[in-house]
């Protein structure tokens, strides 16, 4: 635990103030509530209880095989979004983009305006990207990989995005992906309150699954809505397993304990064209492009985040 400010100076100031009223205190001790609860108080000691600093996300969740991209400018020679790697990520927090809240959730925020990963991306994100045990970037072959499983429970809010009447502000945000080498992920999930780039509002906000072309033998992209009538408070749990040429995907409302025994979707890797070099991603990624005149932000509040690799 670390305390902000100068503890010795605080102790002196508190002692001086109290000694004008209570001269029986012979010493001052500064501590947290948890530390105070386990000791036997000394009547001659003035105890000053200070709040503990909240934990960082990396102290609550296992982020050892991830890096994080945030919508702040990279401090290095590049001008795109900053990437936070281990070991910095283990203790990293950012007051605007990446914090823990009072409910123990990891909060990822992507304002509409901010730094992006590239000019081609065009939209901001606060998003994790999978790494391997040796911290090399993941790029696995879904046709041959041993079991890889990602599980995430999140609450997504894209309602804070404020489109203008004539721009392309979209109340839509991607919160989970399997990515490959191309610009379009083989599979991704978005929380949507608007239908498309026109900003038309949906009568039934939804979680929408997008699959790359061709999928399931179709001549176009795969689309489905596994959850409808979502709100920013809806718990969404996703589990994806990829193993030896098969993709198993659960997308359900509720917690991990609510997941069914069988996946909602099962795909064969042979149905995808963007193979190999897959990797998992999760967090929040706007569908609203920067510079279109929209404002606001999208937010993901993550309460479960788990990765299993071979």
N, C-alpha and C positions, 0 to 999 in steps of 0.2 A: 504494500500500500504506500502511496505517496500523497502527501498533503500539499496543496497549493499554498503559495505565500511563504513568509518567513515565520516558522513556528516559534522560534525564540522571541521574536519581536511581538508576536501575538500573545504569548504567555506573559511577557513583561507588561504589555498594555492592559491585559485582563487583570493581572495581579494588582497593578497600580490603581485601577478603577475600583476593584473590590476592596482593597485595603483602606480606602477612604471610608468604607462602611463596615467592613468585617475585618478586623485586625487579627482575628484568631487564626486565619489561614497562614501557615508557615511556608507552604509551597504550592505551586500550580502545576497540574498535569493536563496535557492536551491529548485526547484520545478519541476513538470512535465509540459509537453506542455499543457495538459488539464487544469491544475491549472492556468497556465499563461494566457490562452485564456480567462478566465472569470474575470480577474482583470484589474484594471486601473493602468498601469505602473507608478511608481514613478521615475522621472528623477534622483533622488539622490541614487537610488538603483540599484545595479548590480544583474541581474537575471541570474542564471545558470540553464539551462533546462537540466534535466537528463532523460533518457528513463525510461518508466515504465517497471517493470518486467512483462513478459508475464503471463497470467493467467495459472493456472494448469488445467488439464482436469476436475477435480472435481468441479472447479469453473464455468465451462461452461456447462457440462453435469451432469445430475442427476445420480450419481453413488451410491446413498444411499442404494440400495438393490443389491449390487454386491460386490464381492471381486476380486482382480486381482492377477494373478500369473505371475511372470516375470522370465526370464532365468538367474537370478543372484542367487548365493548361499545363502541359508537361513543363517542369522547370528547366529541363535540359535544352539542347539545341533544337529539338523538334517542337512544333507548335500545336500538335494534336493532343488528345486527351491523355491525362497522366495514368500510368500503370503502376500499381502498388504490388510489389513482389514480396515473397518471404525473404528474410525474416521480418522485414518491416511490417508486413500485413498482420503478423501475430499480435501486435500491440497498436495497430493503426486505427484511428477514428478521424472523421472529418465532420464538423458541426453542421455543415450544409448538406452533405451527401451520404454519410455512412456512420451511423450511431446505434447504440442500444437504447430502447425505450424502457419505460417503467414496468412494462409487462414482460420483459425479457425477450423481446423480439429484435431481430437485426433489421434495421430500417435502411433501405436503399432508396435514394431520391435522385431523380433525373429531371432537372428543370428544362423547359423547352429550349431556352437559350443557354449555350455552354459550349465547351470544347468537344469535338467528336473524334473518333478514331481515325478518320480519313475524310477527304473531300467526297469520296464516293458514298460513305455512310450517311452523312447529312443529318444525323439525329443523335441526340445525347443518350448516354447510358450510365448506369452504375451497376456493373455486371461482372460476375465471376466467369473465369475461363479455366477449364480443367488442365491440371498438370500431372506428371507422373511421380513415382516415389523418389526419383533422383532430381525432380523439379524441372525436367525437360518438358517442353510443351507436348501435350497429348496429341496424337495423330494416329489413331488405331484403325485397324481393318475390321469392320463389322462382320465380315465373312468368316473370320478365323479367331476373333478375340475370345478369351475366356470371359466369364461373367463380369460384366460391368453394370453397376446399378447406381442410379441417382434418385434420391427421394427428397422432395421439398414440400413443405407446407407454407403457404403464403397468403396474404391478403393484399389485393392489388387495387389501387385507386388511380384511375386516369380521369376522374371527373373534375379534377382541379385544373385541367387544361382548358384555356379560354380561347376558342377560335373566334376570329372576326367573321362577319357575315360572308365576305367574299374571299377569304383565304383558305388554306388547306390545313388548318388546325384540326387534329384528329384526337378524339378521346379514346385512344387505343394504345396499349403498351404490351410489348412482348415480355414474358417473365420466365420462359424456359425454352431451351433450344437443344437440338443435336445439330451441330454445324459440320460442314465439310469444306472442301476446297473452293467451291463456287460461292458466289455472293448470296445465293438463296439457300437457306438451310434445308436439309432433307425433311426435318420435322421441327415445327415450333408451335408454341401455344401463346395466344394473346388474350388479354382481357379487353373487351370492346364495349364501349357505350355509343360509339358512332359506327356507321356501316362502311365508310370508305373515305377517300380523300376529300369528298365534298363536305364532310362533317355532319351528314344527315344522322340524326339521333335514332337509335334503335328503340323499338317498343319494348323489347326484352333484352337488356344487356346480357352478354354471354361470355363464356370462355370458348374460343374458337381454335380448332386444330387445323394446321396447314401442313400438307404433305407435298413433297416435290414431285415433279412430272418425269416419267409416267409412274403412277402408283396404282396398285390393285388392277393392273391391266387396262386402266382408263386412258383416254386420249387427252386428259387435262389434269390439273392439279386436284389433289384430294382435299376435301373440306368437310368438317363436321363440328357440331356444337355440343360437346359433352356436358356442359353445365349452362343453364340459362337462368335469367332473373337474378344475376349476381348484384351485389352491392359492394362498396368498399370494405365492408365488414365480413364478407363471405370468406370462410376458410376454404382454400383450394389445395388439395394434395395431389401431387404428381409423383408417380414412380415409373421409371423407365429401366428396363433390363435389356441389354444387348448381349447376345451370346451365340457364337458359332452360326451366324447367318440369320438369326431371328431377332426381331424387335418386339418386346412386350411392353405395353404402355397402359398404365392406370391413370385416369383423370377423374377425380371425384370431389364432391363437396364434403368437407369435414376434415378429420384428423387422420393421421397414419393408422390409428387403430380402427378406423372406419373402412379401410381399403378392403375390397372384396378379394376372395381367394383367387379369382381368375381375372386376367387383364381385360380392359374394355376393348383394346385393339391389339391385334397381333399381325405383324407385317413380316414378310420375307425380305431380306436385304436385296435379293435379286430383283425386287420391284423398284429399286431406286437406281438412279443414274449417277448421282454424286457419290462415288465410292472409289477409293477408301478414304483414309485420313479424317475420321470423325472425332469429335470431342463434345463434351457436355458444356452447356453454359446456363447460368441462372442469375436472376436479379431483376432489373427493370431496364427496359430499352424502349424509348419513345418511337411511335410511328409518325409523329409530327416532325417535319423537317425544321431545322433552324432557319431563321431569316424569312419566315413566311408571315410574320406579324402576329403570331399567336403568343400567348403567355401562359404562366402557370407551370405545373410540374406533375409528373407521375411518380407514384410511390409504391414500393413493395415492402411489406412487413413480414419478415420470414421468421417462423417459429420452429421449424425443423429443417435441417440441411445436412444431408448424409451422402457420402460417396463410398462405393465399394469398387475396388479394382482387382484384377487378377493378381 
